[in-house]
Amino acid sequence: MKIVVNDIPPSNNQFIGRNKIWEYQDYKKTWHWLIKSAIKNKPKEPYEKAIVKITYHFADNIRRDPDNYSGKMILDPLVHERIIADDSFKNISLVLGATFGNKHKKIEIEITEV
């Protein structure tokens, strides 16, 4: 299953230790809606075990650390929308990747049941 969203969620650094709880909650709601609206061919039952590969396609060439793009705003909607049963280590293997210098920014989420 593949989900594409033509945007990139904010870095974790935008919120950690900055007392921006309401801004964070707004972003979570927005990203839930973006993920939900991009889901096509939802499985009948959530995947109990899956590999979730998130590829960030950045429009610029700025250096970014993978740990700042952990996928929190992406994984939570996948659980809520019943694509994956849970986002714990027992249920998913998370793979992060990135490309740089693209014409348009976007994320691609590939979910493979195992």
C-alpha positions as CSV (number, residue, x, y, z in Angstrom):
1,M,0.0,0.0,0.0
2,K,1.3,3.4,-0.9
3,I,0.2,6.8,0.4
4,V,1.5,10.1,-1.0
5,V,1.0,13.5,0.6
6,N,2.2,16.6,-1.2
7,D,3.7,18.2,1.9
8,I,6.2,17.4,4.7
9,P,5.4,17.4,8.4
10,P,7.3,19.7,10.6
11,S,10.6,18.6,12.2
12,N,10.3,17.3,15.8
13,N,12.7,20.2,16.7
14,Q,9.9,22.7,15.9
15,F,8.1,21.5,19.1
16,I,10.4,19.8,21.5
17,G,11.0,22.0,24.6
18,R,9.3,25.0,23.1
19,N,5.9,25.0,25.0
20,K,4.0,24.9,21.7
21,I,1.4,22.3,22.7
22,W,-1.5,24.0,20.9
23,E,0.4,24.5,17.7
24,Y,1.6,20.9,17.9
25,Q,-2.1,19.7,18.4
26,D,-3.1,21.7,15.4
27,Y,-0.4,20.2,13.2
28,K,-1.4,16.7,14.4
29,K,-5.0,17.3,13.4
30,T,-4.0,18.7,10.0
31,W,-1.7,15.8,9.3
32,H,-4.3,13.3,10.4
33,W,-6.7,14.8,7.8
34,L,-3.9,14.9,5.1
35,I,-3.1,11.2,5.7
36,K,-6.8,10.2,5.8
37,S,-7.6,12.0,2.6
38,A,-4.6,10.4,0.8
39,I,-5.5,6.8,1.8
40,K,-6.7,4.6,-1.2
41,N,-7.7,1.0,-1.0
42,K,-7.8,0.7,2.8
43,P,-7.3,-2.9,4.1
44,K,-10.3,-4.7,5.5
45,E,-8.4,-5.3,8.7
46,P,-5.4,-3.4,10.1
47,Y,-2.0,-5.0,9.5
48,E,-0.8,-6.6,12.7
49,K,2.8,-6.7,11.5
50,A,4.1,-4.3,8.8
51,I,7.1,-2.5,7.4
52,V,6.4,1.2,7.2
53,K,8.8,3.0,4.9
54,I,8.6,6.8,4.9
55,T,10.5,8.7,2.2
56,Y,10.7,12.5,2.6
57,H,11.2,14.3,-0.7
58,F,12.7,17.7,0.2
59,A,12.7,20.6,-2.3
60,D,16.0,21.9,-1.0
61,N,19.3,20.5,-0.1
62,I,19.4,21.5,3.6
63,R,21.0,18.9,5.9
64,R,18.4,17.2,8.1
65,D,18.8,14.5,10.8
66,P,16.5,11.4,10.4
67,D,15.7,11.4,14.2
68,N,14.0,14.8,13.7
69,Y,11.6,13.2,11.2
70,S,10.5,10.2,13.3
71,G,7.1,10.0,11.6
72,K,5.0,10.7,14.7
73,M,2.5,12.8,12.7
74,I,2.3,10.0,10.1
75,L,2.1,6.9,12.2
76,D,-0.6,8.0,14.6
77,P,-3.1,8.6,11.7
78,L,-2.2,5.2,10.3
79,V,-3.2,3.6,13.6
80,H,-6.4,5.7,13.9
81,E,-7.5,4.9,10.4
82,R,-6.9,1.2,10.9
83,I,-4.1,0.7,8.4
84,I,-1.8,-0.7,11.0
85,A,-2.9,-2.2,14.3
86,D,-0.3,-0.3,16.4
87,D,2.9,1.7,15.9
88,S,4.9,-0.1,18.5
89,F,8.2,-2.0,17.8
90,K,6.2,-5.2,18.2
91,N,4.0,-4.3,15.3
92,I,6.1,-2.3,12.8
93,S,9.6,-1.9,11.4
94,L,10.1,1.7,10.5
95,V,12.4,2.7,7.6
96,L,13.2,6.3,6.9
97,G,14.6,7.8,3.8
98,A,15.0,11.1,2.0
99,T,15.7,12.6,-1.4
100,F,16.8,16.2,-1.9
101,G,16.6,18.9,-4.5
102,N,13.2,17.8,-5.8
103,K,10.8,20.0,-7.8
104,H,8.1,19.6,-5.2
105,K,8.2,18.5,-1.6
106,K,6.2,15.4,-0.6
107,I,6.2,12.3,1.5
108,E,5.7,8.7,0.3
109,I,4.5,6.1,2.8
110,E,4.8,2.5,1.8
111,I,3.2,0.0,4.1
112,T,3.9,-3.7,3.5
113,E,2.2,-6.4,5.6
114,V,4.6,-9.1,6.8
